[in-house]
Amino acid sequence: MRNLIYGMNLSLDGYIAAPGDDIGWGVPSDELFQFWSDQLQATDLSLYGRKLWQTMSSHWPTGDQQPDATPAEIEFARRWRDMSKVVFSSTIDKVDWNTRLVTGDAVAEITRLKAEDGGPMDIGGATLAGAAMRAGLIDEYVLATAPVLVGGGTPFFTALDNWVNLNMVETRTFPCGVILTRYETRR
């Protein structure tokens, strides 16, 4: 059975995007960017909600061709473009770059994918991850908490019907002041 990991940058007050879907406050340092690139390298399959997919696919397919791209950005862009991805959406009808579109029941498909053999999967996008959280499908949470308060927007965590008990397995501080915490779901 595959592990499902939900990890994103978030503000100290718990948001992955400020009002208006503004993520400008979350620009990672070189060290944090390398951490996320290493996470991507260790991932077998990425699951995206529509909004995050549109954000990622608007830049990373050609991110390695930008004149100001750093070596880390070039590496990340190539990893992202080449890896297998699944997008869950009922409002778009086409995806590219080694990606499959699922328009049906996201929880049922994520459950099916988790049951397959293979390496870890990551999940991104608040709505999609929220559905997986409520269904008890997330095995690990990775929070890269930035020292900024945005006051509202899209929360990292969704409202839950039941408590989810976690075990902390890692903490790390990056030079930019971001605190990384990683938790495993206690089953």
DRENRO-102055 format. One record per residue (C-alpha): residue in one letter; x, y, z. Coordinates in nm, 3 decimals. Example, Ala and Ser with C-alpha at 12.3 -4.5 7.8 and 13.67 -1.06 7.14 Angstrom:
! DRENRO-102055
<node residu="a" X="1.230" Y="-0.450" Z="0.780"/>
<node residu="s" X="1.367" Y="-0.106" Z="0.714"/>
END
This chain:
! DRENRO-102055
<node residu="m" X="0.000" Y="0.000" Z="0.000"/>
<node residu="r" X="0.128" Y="0.344" Z="-0.092"/>
<node residu="n" X="0.171" Y="0.631" Z="0.154"/>
<node residu="l" X="-0.016" Y="0.954" Z="0.082"/>
<node residu="i" X="0.165" Y="1.274" Z="0.186"/>
<node residu="y" X="0.007" Y="1.619" Z="0.210"/>
<node residu="g" X="0.267" Y="1.893" Z="0.226"/>
<node residu="m" X="0.272" Y="2.260" Z="0.134"/>
<node residu="n" X="0.408" Y="2.598" Z="0.234"/>
<node residu="l" X="0.175" Y="2.778" Z="0.472"/>
<node residu="s" X="0.158" Y="3.098" Z="0.669"/>
<node residu="l" X="0.190" Y="3.099" Z="1.046"/>
<node residu="d" X="-0.186" Y="3.154" Z="1.067"/>
<node residu="g" X="-0.246" Y="2.839" Z="0.862"/>
<node residu="y" X="-0.314" Y="2.952" Z="0.504"/>
<node residu="i" X="-0.164" Y="2.815" Z="0.182"/>
<node residu="a" X="-0.285" Y="3.120" Z="-0.012"/>
<node residu="a" X="-0.383" Y="3.468" Z="0.101"/>
<node residu="p" X="-0.707" Y="3.629" Z="-0.020"/>
<node residu="g" X="-0.725" Y="3.638" Z="-0.399"/>
<node residu="d" X="-0.517" Y="3.318" Z="-0.419"/>
<node residu="d" X="-0.203" Y="3.526" Z="-0.353"/>
<node residu="i" X="0.097" Y="3.301" Z="-0.283"/>
<node residu="g" X="0.361" Y="3.572" Z="-0.319"/>
<node residu="w" X="0.443" Y="3.557" Z="0.051"/>
<node residu="g" X="0.553" Y="3.192" Z="0.017"/>
<node residu="v" X="0.859" Y="3.225" Z="-0.208"/>
<node residu="p" X="1.096" Y="2.959" Z="-0.075"/>
<node residu="s" X="1.464" Y="3.011" Z="0.002"/>
<node residu="d" X="1.715" Y="2.805" Z="-0.194"/>
<node residu="e" X="1.733" Y="2.552" Z="0.091"/>
<node residu="l" X="1.357" Y="2.516" Z="0.120"/>
<node residu="f" X="1.320" Y="2.492" Z="-0.257"/>
<node residu="q" X="1.579" Y="2.211" Z="-0.256"/>
<node residu="f" X="1.383" Y="2.032" Z="0.018"/>
<node residu="w" X="1.067" Y="2.040" Z="-0.196"/>
<node residu="s" X="1.264" Y="1.928" Z="-0.501"/>
<node residu="d" X="1.404" Y="1.633" Z="-0.304"/>
<node residu="q" X="1.052" Y="1.550" Z="-0.188"/>
<node residu="l" X="0.937" Y="1.551" Z="-0.549"/>
<node residu="q" X="1.224" Y="1.319" Z="-0.646"/>
<node residu="a" X="1.112" Y="1.071" Z="-0.377"/>
<node residu="t" X="0.749" Y="1.080" Z="-0.495"/>
<node residu="d" X="0.609" Y="0.823" Z="-0.736"/>
<node residu="l" X="0.282" Y="1.001" Z="-0.818"/>
<node residu="s" X="0.146" Y="1.351" Z="-0.755"/>
<node residu="l" X="-0.225" Y="1.419" Z="-0.708"/>
<node residu="y" X="-0.354" Y="1.769" Z="-0.780"/>
<node residu="g" X="-0.674" Y="1.961" Z="-0.743"/>
<node residu="r" X="-0.762" Y="2.189" Z="-1.034"/>
<node residu="k" X="-0.643" Y="2.520" Z="-0.890"/>
<node residu="l" X="-0.301" Y="2.395" Z="-0.783"/>
<node residu="w" X="-0.265" Y="2.208" Z="-1.113"/>
<node residu="q" X="-0.332" Y="2.528" Z="-1.306"/>
<node residu="t" X="-0.075" Y="2.714" Z="-1.095"/>
<node residu="m" X="0.192" Y="2.445" Z="-1.138"/>
<node residu="s" X="0.124" Y="2.377" Z="-1.506"/>
<node residu="s" X="0.139" Y="2.747" Z="-1.591"/>
<node residu="h" X="0.510" Y="2.758" Z="-1.501"/>
<node residu="w" X="0.691" Y="2.428" Z="-1.450"/>
<node residu="p" X="0.659" Y="2.265" Z="-1.794"/>
<node residu="t" X="0.901" Y="2.526" Z="-1.928"/>
<node residu="g" X="1.059" Y="2.636" Z="-1.599"/>
<node residu="d" X="1.390" Y="2.483" Z="-1.704"/>
<node residu="q" X="1.399" Y="2.704" Z="-2.015"/>
<node residu="q" X="1.364" Y="3.039" Z="-1.837"/>
<node residu="p" X="1.675" Y="3.258" Z="-1.878"/>
<node residu="d" X="1.701" Y="3.327" Z="-1.505"/>
<node residu="a" X="1.631" Y="2.968" Z="-1.390"/>
<node residu="t" X="1.865" Y="2.844" Z="-1.119"/>
<node residu="p" X="2.012" Y="2.492" Z="-1.134"/>
<node residu="a" X="1.763" Y="2.387" Z="-0.864"/>
<node residu="e" X="1.469" Y="2.528" Z="-1.063"/>
<node residu="i" X="1.590" Y="2.350" Z="-1.376"/>
<node residu="e" X="1.612" Y="2.021" Z="-1.185"/>
<node residu="f" X="1.267" Y="2.072" Z="-1.029"/>
<node residu="a" X="1.105" Y="2.160" Z="-1.363"/>
<node residu="r" X="1.241" Y="1.848" Z="-1.528"/>
<node residu="r" X="1.137" Y="1.626" Z="-1.237"/>
<node residu="w" X="0.790" Y="1.779" Z="-1.231"/>
<node residu="r" X="0.737" Y="1.750" Z="-1.606"/>
<node residu="d" X="0.854" Y="1.387" Z="-1.621"/>
<node residu="m" X="0.675" Y="1.248" Z="-1.317"/>
<node residu="s" X="0.332" Y="1.085" Z="-1.325"/>
<node residu="k" X="0.049" Y="1.311" Z="-1.215"/>
<node residu="v" X="-0.326" Y="1.285" Z="-1.166"/>
<node residu="v" X="-0.552" Y="1.591" Z="-1.174"/>
<node residu="f" X="-0.898" Y="1.577" Z="-1.018"/>
<node residu="s" X="-1.143" Y="1.819" Z="-1.176"/>
<node residu="s" X="-1.491" Y="1.836" Z="-1.319"/>
<node residu="t" X="-1.432" Y="2.172" Z="-1.489"/>
<node residu="i" X="-1.132" Y="2.112" Z="-1.715"/>
<node residu="d" X="-1.116" Y="1.860" Z="-1.996"/>
<node residu="k" X="-0.749" Y="1.841" Z="-2.089"/>
<node residu="v" X="-0.418" Y="1.793" Z="-1.907"/>
<node residu="d" X="-0.063" Y="1.751" Z="-2.038"/>
<node residu="w" X="0.287" Y="1.657" Z="-1.921"/>
<node residu="n" X="0.253" Y="1.294" Z="-1.816"/>
<node residu="t" X="-0.079" Y="1.363" Z="-1.646"/>
<node residu="r" X="-0.413" Y="1.183" Z="-1.628"/>
<node residu="l" X="-0.746" Y="1.360" Z="-1.561"/>
<node residu="v" X="-1.004" Y="1.215" Z="-1.322"/>
<node residu="t" X="-1.351" Y="1.369" Z="-1.333"/>
<node residu="g" X="-1.530" Y="1.121" Z="-1.105"/>
<node residu="d" X="-1.522" Y="1.041" Z="-0.733"/>
<node residu="a" X="-1.184" Y="1.164" Z="-0.604"/>
<node residu="v" X="-1.196" Y="0.972" Z="-0.275"/>
<node residu="a" X="-1.271" Y="0.643" Z="-0.452"/>
<node residu="e" X="-0.984" Y="0.699" Z="-0.699"/>
<node residu="i" X="-0.737" Y="0.800" Z="-0.427"/>
<node residu="t" X="-0.837" Y="0.491" Z="-0.226"/>
<node residu="r" X="-0.776" Y="0.276" Z="-0.534"/>
<node residu="l" X="-0.438" Y="0.438" Z="-0.601"/>
<node residu="k" X="-0.329" Y="0.393" Z="-0.238"/>
<node residu="a" X="-0.406" Y="0.021" Z="-0.262"/>
<node residu="e" X="-0.170" Y="-0.022" Z="-0.558"/>
<node residu="d" X="0.194" Y="-0.119" Z="-0.530"/>
<node residu="g" X="0.433" Y="0.168" Z="-0.577"/>
<node residu="g" X="0.615" Y="0.450" Z="-0.408"/>
<node residu="p" X="0.473" Y="0.740" Z="-0.212"/>
<node residu="m" X="0.211" Y="0.974" Z="-0.352"/>
<node residu="d" X="0.174" Y="1.340" Z="-0.265"/>
<node residu="i" X="-0.146" Y="1.538" Z="-0.273"/>
<node residu="g" X="-0.185" Y="1.911" Z="-0.323"/>
<node residu="g" X="-0.469" Y="2.154" Z="-0.330"/>
<node residu="a" X="-0.683" Y="2.242" Z="-0.031"/>
<node residu="t" X="-1.015" Y="2.104" Z="-0.158"/>
<node residu="l" X="-0.873" Y="1.773" Z="-0.280"/>
<node residu="a" X="-0.656" Y="1.726" Z="0.030"/>
<node residu="g" X="-0.954" Y="1.816" Z="0.250"/>
<node residu="a" X="-1.161" Y="1.536" Z="0.096"/>
<node residu="a" X="-0.872" Y="1.293" Z="0.149"/>
<node residu="m" X="-0.832" Y="1.413" Z="0.512"/>
<node residu="r" X="-1.200" Y="1.363" Z="0.591"/>
<node residu="a" X="-1.180" Y="1.013" Z="0.440"/>
<node residu="g" X="-0.878" Y="0.926" Z="0.657"/>
<node residu="l" X="-0.648" Y="0.871" Z="0.357"/>
<node residu="i" X="-0.355" Y="1.100" Z="0.448"/>
<node residu="d" X="-0.060" Y="0.915" Z="0.603"/>
<node residu="e" X="0.178" Y="1.207" Z="0.647"/>
<node residu="y" X="0.159" Y="1.586" Z="0.678"/>
<node residu="v" X="0.453" Y="1.812" Z="0.589"/>
<node residu="l" X="0.412" Y="2.175" Z="0.690"/>
<node residu="a" X="0.663" Y="2.441" Z="0.587"/>
<node residu="t" X="0.542" Y="2.727" Z="0.806"/>
<node residu="a" X="0.656" Y="3.074" Z="0.698"/>
<node residu="p" X="0.694" Y="3.358" Z="0.948"/>
<node residu="v" X="0.413" Y="3.563" Z="0.799"/>
<node residu="l" X="0.050" Y="3.627" Z="0.891"/>
<node residu="v" X="-0.180" Y="3.669" Z="0.591"/>
<node residu="g" X="-0.508" Y="3.708" Z="0.780"/>
<node residu="g" X="-0.726" Y="3.485" Z="0.564"/>
<node residu="g" X="-0.745" Y="3.296" Z="0.240"/>
<node residu="t" X="-0.726" Y="2.924" Z="0.167"/>
<node residu="p" X="-0.657" Y="2.719" Z="0.483"/>
<node residu="f" X="-0.414" Y="2.426" Z="0.484"/>
<node residu="f" X="-0.649" Y="2.222" Z="0.703"/>
<node residu="t" X="-1.015" Y="2.160" Z="0.642"/>
<node residu="a" X="-1.296" Y="2.112" Z="0.892"/>
<node residu="l" X="-1.298" Y="1.749" Z="1.005"/>
<node residu="d" X="-1.568" Y="1.524" Z="1.145"/>
<node residu="n" X="-1.326" Y="1.346" Z="1.381"/>
<node residu="w" X="-0.991" Y="1.408" Z="1.542"/>
<node residu="v" X="-0.679" Y="1.288" Z="1.364"/>
<node residu="n" X="-0.400" Y="1.192" Z="1.603"/>
<node residu="l" X="-0.049" Y="1.247" Z="1.475"/>
<node residu="n" X="0.309" Y="1.161" Z="1.570"/>
<node residu="m" X="0.576" Y="1.424" Z="1.505"/>
<node residu="v" X="0.863" Y="1.265" Z="1.314"/>
<node residu="e" X="1.075" Y="1.564" Z="1.209"/>
<node residu="t" X="1.133" Y="1.931" Z="1.271"/>
<node residu="r" X="1.379" Y="2.153" Z="1.090"/>
<node residu="t" X="1.445" Y="2.525" Z="1.071"/>
<node residu="f" X="1.552" Y="2.678" Z="0.742"/>
<node residu="p" X="1.775" Y="2.988" Z="0.731"/>
<node residu="c" X="1.483" Y="3.196" Z="0.597"/>
<node residu="g" X="1.291" Y="3.136" Z="0.921"/>
<node residu="v" X="1.060" Y="2.869" Z="0.783"/>
<node residu="i" X="0.991" Y="2.587" Z="1.028"/>
<node residu="l" X="0.936" Y="2.247" Z="0.874"/>
<node residu="t" X="0.732" Y="1.996" Z="1.073"/>
<node residu="r" X="0.647" Y="1.648" Z="0.955"/>
<node residu="y" X="0.382" Y="1.430" Z="1.117"/>
<node residu="e" X="0.260" Y="1.075" Z="1.056"/>
<node residu="t" X="-0.101" Y="0.978" Z="1.112"/>
<node residu="r" X="-0.134" Y="0.755" Z="1.416"/>
<node residu="r" X="-0.338" Y="0.451" Z="1.310"/>
END
